[in-house]
């Protein structure tokens, strides 16, 4: 369980809830950096340490410690001081106690007096089972808070965006007489990102902090080393990372939020 002593109320507070270290930078790095730069309270809740291995295996602790350190470095790049990492098992959230996850999410929301919560949409960026569990649990946690609930937004990656990263990195490698070591992004097939994602309701221009978002991503070297984002050329950074898209959930608080201040609504037909 996490500290439940509340933050000071009365100002915009953004809480990003994700499954693993690196999710925060890839999915919402621009939003987090922009909000922090404007003096808003910004917090990250990560449900796992990202370690792999069996319980009691030293490798589990070693990898988890390294990935948490990477998360702390990425948060510092983005201007975030409040990072909370829980100890659910990486890759096993489908079997975790969902009531416990809901309690932890609600405790985090209350602790930081979140006015906006951001998490995965139904697609989990690329249909990762852990990501989908986080989407479901955060949605349920916000819904259960009823009148005290924050606004809830889901993030998704535009389809084709990670394929563009691969093409840009591969093109630069060719000009240098090299071969791109991996056509994957964070170990994932590039075309899986955004596949069958829901249509967003808000776009966020994060081009002003795209370089910072990339720097945060590159803090996660255990996941990104040698892949397309690690080799992304400077002339492609804004095209690949300069836009983030969100969908407002059908649960949670209504009314104008900090997301409306930072982003632009997408008209739907």
GUDOMI-959217 format. One line per field, with one value per residue: residue number from 0; residue in one letter; x, y, z of N, C-alpha, C in turn. Coordinates in steps of 0.02 Angstrom, whole numbers, plus 50000, padded with zeros to 5 digits. Last residue first. Layout:
# GUDOMI-959217
resi	[NUM|...]
resn	[A|...]
nxx	[X|...]
nyy	[Y|...]
nzz	[Z|...]
caxx	[X|...]
cayy	[Y|...]
cazz	[Z|...]
cxx	[X|...]
cyy	[Y|...]
czz	[Z|...]
//
This chain:
# GUDOMI-959217
resi	[268|267|266|265|264|263|262|261|260|259|258|257|256|255|254|253|252|251|250|249|248|247|246|245|244|243|242|241|240|239|238|237|236|235|234|233|232|231|230|229|228|227|226|225|224|223|222|221|220|219|218|217|216|215|214|213|212|211|210|209|208|207|206|205|204|203|202|201|200|199|198|197|196|195|194|193|192|191|190|189|188|187|186|185|184|183|182|181|180|179|178|177|176|175|174|173|172|171|170|169|168|167|166|165|164|163|162|161|160|159|158|157|156|155|154|153|152|151|150|149|148|147|146|145|144|143|142|141|140|139|138|137|136|135|134|133|132|131|130|129|128|127|126|125|124|123|122|121|120|119|118|117|116|115|114|113|112|111|110|109|108|107|106|105|104|103|102|101|100|99|98|97|96|95|94|93|92|91|90|89|88|87|86|85|84|83|82|81|80|79|78|77|76|75|74|73|72|71|70|69|68|67|66|65|64|63|62|61|60|59|58|57|56|55|54|53|52|51|50|49|48|47|46|45|44|43|42|41|40|39|38|37|36|35|34|33|32|31|30|29|28|27|26|25|24|23|22|21|20|19|18|17|16|15|14|13|12|11|10|9|8|7|6|5|4|3|2|1|0]
resn	[X|X|X|X|X|X|X|X|X|X|X|X|X|X|X|X|X|X|X|X|X|X|X|X|X|X|X|X|X|X|X|X|X|X|X|X|X|X|X|X|X|X|X|X|X|X|X|X|X|X|X|X|X|X|X|X|X|X|X|X|X|X|X|X|X|X|X|X|X|X|X|X|X|X|X|X|X|X|X|X|X|X|X|X|X|X|X|X|X|X|X|X|X|X|X|X|X|X|X|X|X|X|X|X|X|X|X|X|X|X|X|X|X|X|X|X|X|X|X|X|X|X|X|X|X|X|X|X|X|X|X|X|X|X|X|X|X|X|X|X|X|X|X|X|X|X|X|X|X|X|X|X|X|X|X|X|X|X|X|X|X|X|X|X|X|X|X|X|X|X|X|X|X|X|X|X|X|X|X|X|X|X|X|X|X|X|X|X|X|X|X|X|X|X|X|X|X|X|X|X|X|X|X|X|X|X|X|X|X|X|X|X|X|X|X|X|X|X|X|X|X|X|X|X|X|X|X|X|X|X|X|X|X|X|X|X|X|X|X|X|X|X|X|X|X|X|X|X|X|X|X|X|X|X|X|X|X|X|X|X|X|X|X|X|X|X|X|X|X]
nxx	[49110|49210|49351|49457|49525|49690|49777|49786|49655|49605|49678|49628|49452|49276|49163|49155|49243|49200|49173|49207|49362|49432|49582|49724|49886|50026|50163|50300|50366|50383|50408|50510|50615|50679|50800|50877|50834|50833|50884|50793|50685|50728|50860|50973|50884|50766|50775|50881|50865|50776|50818|50754|50638|50691|50727|50601|50551|50637|50600|50467|50418|50355|50265|50146|49983|49859|49686|49548|49483|49526|49454|49540|49644|49689|49851|49940|50071|50106|50209|50326|50335|50437|50549|50540|50507|50605|50706|50875|50989|51008|51169|51265|51300|51234|51119|51062|51022|50922|50828|50798|50736|50624|50562|50532|50444|50339|50294|50242|50130|50032|49905|49944|49918|49818|49753|49607|49560|49446|49430|49404|49265|49170|49054|49136|49228|49208|49271|49405|49414|49383|49493|49597|49566|49576|49709|49776|49743|49812|49943|49956|49938|49951|49904|49971|49897|49780|49656|49583|49714|49805|49780|49767|49663|49645|49655|49715|49776|49871|49793|49689|49759|49814|49698|49653|49757|49743|49614|49636|49727|49644|49552|49630|49770|49833|49829|49863|49991|50109|50206|50275|50181|50180|50233|50243|50311|50285|50352|50365|50435|50468|50534|50584|50702|50646|50590|50706|50759|50658|50668|50795|50767|50679|50767|50853|50765|50726|50845|50866|50751|50761|50883|50863|50703|50591|50484|50573|50578|50596|50532|50447|50382|50211|50133|50166|50111|50168|50112|50117|50045|50105|50198|50223|50306|50213|50144|50247|50283|50163|50145|50260|50243|50147|50204|50343|50345|50268|50326|50445|50393|50221|50087|50019|49944|49970|49885|49888|49799|49762|49713|49648|49739|49893|49880|49850|49922|49943|50071|50015|50042]
nyy	[50665|50770|50872|50873|51008|51024|51056|51128|51149|51022|50969|51029|51041|51069|50929|50783|50644|50474|50399|50399|50486|50562|50517|50590|50599|50701|50741|50724|50609|50612|50745|50778|50691|50694|50757|50676|50499|50368|50264|50239|50204|50078|50012|50022|50013|50009|49945|49996|50135|50246|50368|50386|50448|50573|50616|50625|50731|50831|50845|50889|51006|51063|50966|50927|50955|50842|50817|50722|50607|50467|50309|50162|50055|49961|49991|50063|49957|49859|49898|49866|49746|49789|49836|49972|49931|49849|49831|49845|49900|49959|49964|50091|50201|50313|50300|50194|50258|50341|50244|50189|50298|50311|50187|50188|50296|50247|50150|50232|50284|50198|50268|50362|50288|50351|50372|50433|50519|50577|50685|50607|50585|50607|50547|50398|50302|50204|50258|50244|50103|50067|50127|50056|49926|49937|49981|49873|49771|49820|49807|49668|49632|49746|49813|49932|50026|49967|49978|50058|50169|50203|50364|50502|50606|50762|50797|50718|50723|50634|50544|50505|50429|50330|50265|50216|50123|50036|49984|49920|49820|49747|49698|49615|49531|49465|49409|49510|49543|49484|49566|49600|49604|49751|49854|50028|50186|50354|50512|50675|50758|50790|50832|50744|50707|50639|50529|50464|50427|50342|50242|50191|50137|50038|49957|49911|49841|49739|49670|49626|49553|49451|49391|49321|49259|49282|49242|49235|49369|49545|49707|49815|49851|49907|50023|50189|50349|50513|50684|50857|51012|51139|51221|51204|51095|50993|50993|50956|50828|50757|50766|50695|50565|50468|50350|50351|50379|50279|50158|50151|50040|49986|50033|50191|50343|50508|50645|50816|50948|51119|51155|51115|51032|50956|50776|50662|50507|50377|50281|50118|49940]
nzz	[48220|48326|48341|48474|48570|48620|48778|48898|48938|48936|49041|49153|49107|49118|49149|49257|49328|49276|49114|48983|48952|48810|48737|48653|48580|48540|48438|48422|48384|48244|48210|48301|48256|48137|48145|48231|48216|48333|48403|48499|48420|48367|48477|48557|48706|48776|48898|48965|48951|48978|48936|48818|48861|48892|48765|48707|48784|48744|48612|48629|48676|48569|48527|48574|48559|48577|48549|48596|48567|48458|48425|48483|48380|48289|48335|48411|48375|48286|48205|48278|48402|48542|48606|48589|48430|48301|48218|48268|48210|48049|47984|47897|47823|47851|47780|47852|47969|47922|47889|48014|48075|47992|48008|48146|48151|48075|48162|48259|48187|48147|48245|48390|48547|48681|48845|48925|49073|49193|49334|49496|49609|49702|49657|49617|49633|49539|49427|49464|49466|49334|49269|49327|49280|49139|49122|49181|49091|48979|49020|49028|48889|48758|48646|48632|48714|48764|48711|48796|48856|49009|49090|49197|49291|49368|49497|49641|49769|49800|49876|49792|49698|49781|49822|49698|49674|49783|49760|49637|49678|49764|49674|49596|49620|49463|49340|49256|49291|49254|49204|49361|49507|49609|49687|49635|49642|49615|49605|49593|49508|49340|49227|49136|49200|49310|49246|49204|49330|49376|49277|49307|49433|49392|49321|49421|49504|49414|49395|49531|49564|49468|49496|49615|49647|49721|49587|49429|49306|49289|49337|49342|49452|49426|49424|49451|49446|49448|49445|49455|49473|49361|49301|49170|49169|49195|49074|48984|49034|49019|48878|48834|48888|48874|48816|48845|48983|49044|49010|49083|49205|49185|49193|49255|49273|49317|49376|49405|49468|49494|49666|49782|49918|49952|49972|50110|50143|50104|50036|49980|50000]
caxx	[49048|49188|49279|49449|49473|49638|49765|49847|49701|49577|49688|49694|49508|49341|49185|49141|49216|49240|49165|49137|49322|49402|49509|49689|49813|49996|50090|50274|50348|50367|50359|50444|50590|50617|50750|50848|50873|50792|50922|50860|50683|50715|50799|50981|50952|50767|50720|50872|50911|50757|50838|50821|50635|50663|50780|50648|50517|50638|50668|50480|50454|50402|50326|50201|50045|49904|49755|49589|49441|49537|49467|49482|49633|49619|49810|49883|50052|50057|50141|50305|50326|50370|50541|50535|50506|50554|50650|50808|50994|50970|51105|51252|51328|51297|51164|51086|51073|50984|50855|50830|50798|50671|50584|50576|50506|50376|50323|50303|50181|50084|49928|49918|49968|49831|49802|49645|49577|49487|49419|49436|49310|49238|49056|49074|49236|49185|49198|49376|49430|49340|49424|49593|49566|49514|49652|49781|49721|49739|49916|49964|49890|49989|49870|49984|49948|49843|49706|49567|49648|49797|49804|49780|49701|49645|49596|49714|49716|49893|49855|49674|49718|49858|49741|49614|49744|49805|49629|49588|49747|49704|49528|49606|49709|49839|49816|49799|49936|50060|50183|50276|50229|50145|50272|50217|50316|50271|50347|50324|50466|50422|50517|50518|50706|50685|50547|50660|50797|50674|50607|50783|50816|50654|50713|50880|50801|50677|50814|50917|50769|50700|50875|50902|50760|50650|50490|50529|50604|50578|50579|50473|50452|50264|50111|50186|50102|50165|50133|50119|50068|50052|50192|50174|50335|50263|50109|50212|50332|50193|50096|50248|50301|50125|50133|50318|50381|50252|50259|50450|50439|50293|50105|50042|49947|49976|49913|49886|49845|49763|49750|49635|49688|49852|49914|49831|49915|49879|50055|50053|50000]
cayy	[50666|50704|50867|50847|50957|51049|51025|51110|51206|51071|50942|51051|51018|51087|50998|50820|50712|50526|50401|50411|50429|50571|50509|50565|50599|50649|50743|50791|50617|50549|50707|50811|50690|50656|50787|50739|50558|50417|50287|50254|50267|50135|50008|49997|50014|50045|49927|49924|50099|50176|50348|50358|50380|50532|50608|50576|50667|50810|50824|50824|50965|51105|50976|50925|50972|50883|50813|50779|50667|50515|50377|50206|50100|49958|49948|50099|50018|49842|49905|49936|49757|49774|49765|49945|49989|49851|49868|49817|49837|49967|49929|50046|50136|50303|50355|50183|50206|50371|50287|50147|50272|50366|50208|50136|50298|50306|50128|50195|50329|50214|50211|50360|50311|50302|50389|50376|50519|50521|50672|50654|50560|50631|50620|50436|50362|50191|50251|50310|50142|50045|50146|50128|49940|49914|50018|49940|49766|49815|49873|49710|49612|49713|49753|49880|50048|49960|49941|49987|50156|50170|50295|50478|50544|50724|50823|50721|50763|50691|50572|50546|50485|50377|50296|50266|50179|50073|50020|49975|49871|49779|49742|49678|49546|49504|49365|49476|49583|49443|49512|49615|49566|49698|49792|49973|50121|50299|50448|50627|50739|50759|50881|50772|50740|50700|50577|50490|50472|50402|50281|50222|50191|50092|49991|49949|49899|49787|49704|49664|49613|49490|49428|49384|49256|49259|49271|49205|49313|49480|49652|49796|49875|49856|49966|50132|50287|50450|50623|50799|50953|51095|51223|51255|51159|51010|51009|51020|50883|50764|50793|50765|50606|50534|50366|50338|50422|50350|50174|50170|50094|49973|49966|50144|50276|50460|50581|50764|50895|51061|51171|51181|51038|51016|50837|50700|50575|50407|50335|50179|50000]
cazz	[48182|48304|48325|48406|48559|48575|48714|48863|48937|48889|48974|49130|49147|49090|49150|49195|49332|49307|49186|48998|48972|48877|48734|48712|48573|48582|48446|48434|48455|48278|48172|48307|48325|48140|48100|48256|48197|48297|48344|48521|48456|48323|48436|48489|48676|48712|48853|48969|48906|48986|49004|48815|48834|48945|48816|48682|48785|48814|48627|48598|48724|48606|48488|48622|48524|48616|48525|48610|48572|48513|48401|48481|48437|48311|48294|48383|48410|48338|48178|48270|48331|48515|48600|48656|48474|48353|48191|48281|48248|48111|47983|47952|47805|47888|47762|47783|47972|47947|47837|47963|48103|48000|47942|48118|48189|48051|48097|48275|48215|48099|48205|48322|48498|48629|48794|48900|49002|49170|49262|49450|49557|49718|49658|49606|49674|49608|49427|49456|49526|49389|49252|49338|49351|49171|49095|49211|49161|48977|49005|49088|48941|48811|48669|48582|48666|48800|48671|48794|48828|48944|49087|49128|49289|49305|49461|49568|49753|49760|49903|49851|49676|49746|49872|49734|49627|49774|49822|49642|49630|49791|49728|49568|49657|49525|49396|49243|49318|49289|49162|49290|49467|49574|49678|49675|49609|49661|49571|49630|49571|49388|49277|49122|49135|49321|49279|49155|49286|49413|49284|49242|49427|49435|49285|49365|49531|49441|49339|49494|49601|49474|49433|49617|49600|49756|49654|49479|49344|49261|49341|49277|49448|49433|49463|49410|49483|49411|49481|49410|49509|49386|49374|49188|49151|49246|49136|48977|49031|49085|48925|48817|48906|48897|48807|48777|48935|49057|48985|49011|49188|49187|49217|49204|49302|49262|49396|49355|49486|49449|49605|49755|49867|49960|49951|50050|50168|50086|50081|49974|50000]
cxx	[49004|49121|49264|49375|49472|49589|49709|49835|49763|49622|49661|49709|49574|49397|49255|49172|49205|49208|49211|49121|49250|49356|49481|49614|49781|49920|50069|50199|50313|50339|50337|50391|50521|50583|50683|50794|50839|50832|50884|50902|50752|50714|50786|50918|50952|50833|50731|50819|50904|50799|50824|50850|50703|50659|50755|50704|50564|50604|50674|50551|50470|50443|50378|50268|50101|49969|49797|49659|49481|49488|49476|49502|49570|49605|49740|49836|49993|50031|50087|50233|50295|50370|50476|50519|50492|50560|50591|50755|50926|50967|51071|51185|51318|51330|51232|51135|51104|51039|50920|50862|50835|50738|50635|50604|50557|50443|50363|50335|50246|50140|49979|49947|49938|49883|49808|49693|49618|49497|49468|49411|49343|49288|49126|49086|49177|49189|49172|49300|49399|49351|49377|49522|49562|49510|49588|49723|49724|49710|49840|49933|49895|49940|49911|49959|49961|49904|49772|49620|49639|49724|49794|49806|49707|49689|49589|49649|49710|49836|49877|49738|49705|49820|49787|49655|49705|49795|49691|49601|49701|49728|49587|49580|49684|49770|49822|49780|49868|50002|50128|50255|50221|50194|50229|50252|50292|50271|50337|50314|50430|50460|50470|50496|50640|50692|50583|50614|50751|50713|50620|50720|50808|50702|50682|50825|50827|50710|50764|50886|50817|50714|50814|50894|50797|50712|50550|50537|50554|50611|50552|50522|50483|50332|50164|50172|50117|50158|50127|50148|50062|50083|50135|50161|50289|50293|50158|50178|50298|50243|50127|50200|50292|50184|50118|50248|50355|50284|50246|50382|50449|50333|50180|50067|49964|49985|49912|49920|49835|49816|49751|49674|49688|49803|49867|49877|49904|49870|49990|50030|50044]
cyy	[50607|50710|50797|50840|50937|50993|51058|51087|51190|51132|50989|51024|51047|51065|51006|50890|50741|50594|50455|50409|50449|50512|50517|50560|50563|50656|50685|50796|50683|50561|50644|50771|50720|50659|50750|50767|50623|50479|50339|50282|50287|50201|50074|49996|49982|50038|49953|49900|50023|50131|50274|50344|50347|50459|50564|50563|50612|50741|50799|50799|50895|51064|51017|50936|50975|50893|50863|50767|50730|50573|50424|50275|50141|50002|49940|50056|50051|49904|49886|49943|49825|49787|49742|49870|49963|49915|49869|49861|49804|49900|49941|50010|50084|50237|50349|50238|50194|50319|50320|50189|50229|50342|50264|50159|50248|50312|50185|50165|50292|50256|50235|50302|50308|50332|50333|50399|50457|50526|50617|50642|50617|50612|50647|50512|50410|50252|50243|50307|50211|50086|50128|50153|50015|49933|50000|49984|49835|49809|49873|49778|49653|49695|49712|49812|49995|49978|49933|49946|50080|50170|50267|50407|50523|50662|50789|50749|50773|50738|50635|50580|50533|50439|50347|50301|50234|50133|50063|50017|49932|49834|49780|49725|49614|49514|49401|49430|49552|49483|49469|49554|49581|49666|49735|49908|50067|50233|50394|50564|50683|50738|50856|50824|50775|50741|50643|50542|50504|50452|50346|50266|50228|50151|50047|49988|49943|49849|49756|49703|49657|49556|49473|49425|49322|49254|49240|49241|49288|49425|49588|49738|49855|49889|49912|50068|50229|50393|50563|50739|50893|51038|51182|51258|51217|51079|51029|51040|50951|50822|50806|50799|50679|50580|50439|50364|50413|50395|50249|50186|50095|50037|49958|50079|50226|50391|50534|50701|50837|51010|51109|51200|51108|51021|50896|50758|50621|50477|50369|50230|50063]
czz	[48200|48267|48300|48393|48485|48561|48674|48791|48895|48883|48921|49061|49120|49137|49123|49201|49262|49302|49214|49072|48986|48892|48804|48698|48632|48577|48491|48444|48471|48348|48210|48270|48331|48208|48100|48211|48219|48280|48304|48465|48482|48360|48400|48447|48606|48674|48782|48920|48909|48941|49015|48883|48835|48922|48873|48732|48761|48822|48699|48612|48695|48656|48526|48586|48575|48577|48564|48583|48584|48511|48460|48455|48428|48372|48325|48342|48374|48373|48229|48247|48320|48440|48568|48655|48544|48393|48240|48251|48258|48147|48050|47940|47858|47871|47796|47763|47903|47950|47859|47908|48053|48026|47946|48051|48162|48087|48067|48212|48231|48128|48153|48282|48429|48582|48743|48845|48986|49094|49241|49379|49518|49664|49673|49610|49668|49653|49498|49459|49522|49452|49308|49322|49366|49244|49132|49186|49194|49047|49006|49078|49006|48867|48718|48608|48611|48759|48707|48758|48824|48921|49017|49132|49215|49314|49393|49542|49678|49742|49866|49877|49735|49723|49840|49787|49662|49727|49815|49704|49634|49743|49759|49622|49634|49557|49464|49301|49306|49317|49192|49249|49392|49525|49652|49655|49657|49621|49624|49589|49607|49450|49331|49173|49119|49256|49291|49185|49234|49371|49322|49245|49361|49433|49327|49330|49474|49468|49363|49436|49562|49509|49436|49554|49603|49712|49691|49545|49394|49302|49310|49278|49381|49429|49472|49451|49435|49460|49434|49448|49463|49426|49402|49263|49169|49233|49190|49042|49026|49086|48993|48863|48890|48914|48821|48768|48865|49004|48989|48982|49112|49178|49229|49235|49246|49293|49335|49381|49438|49469|49560|49694|49835|49903|49963|50035|50109|50114|50058|50025|50000]
//
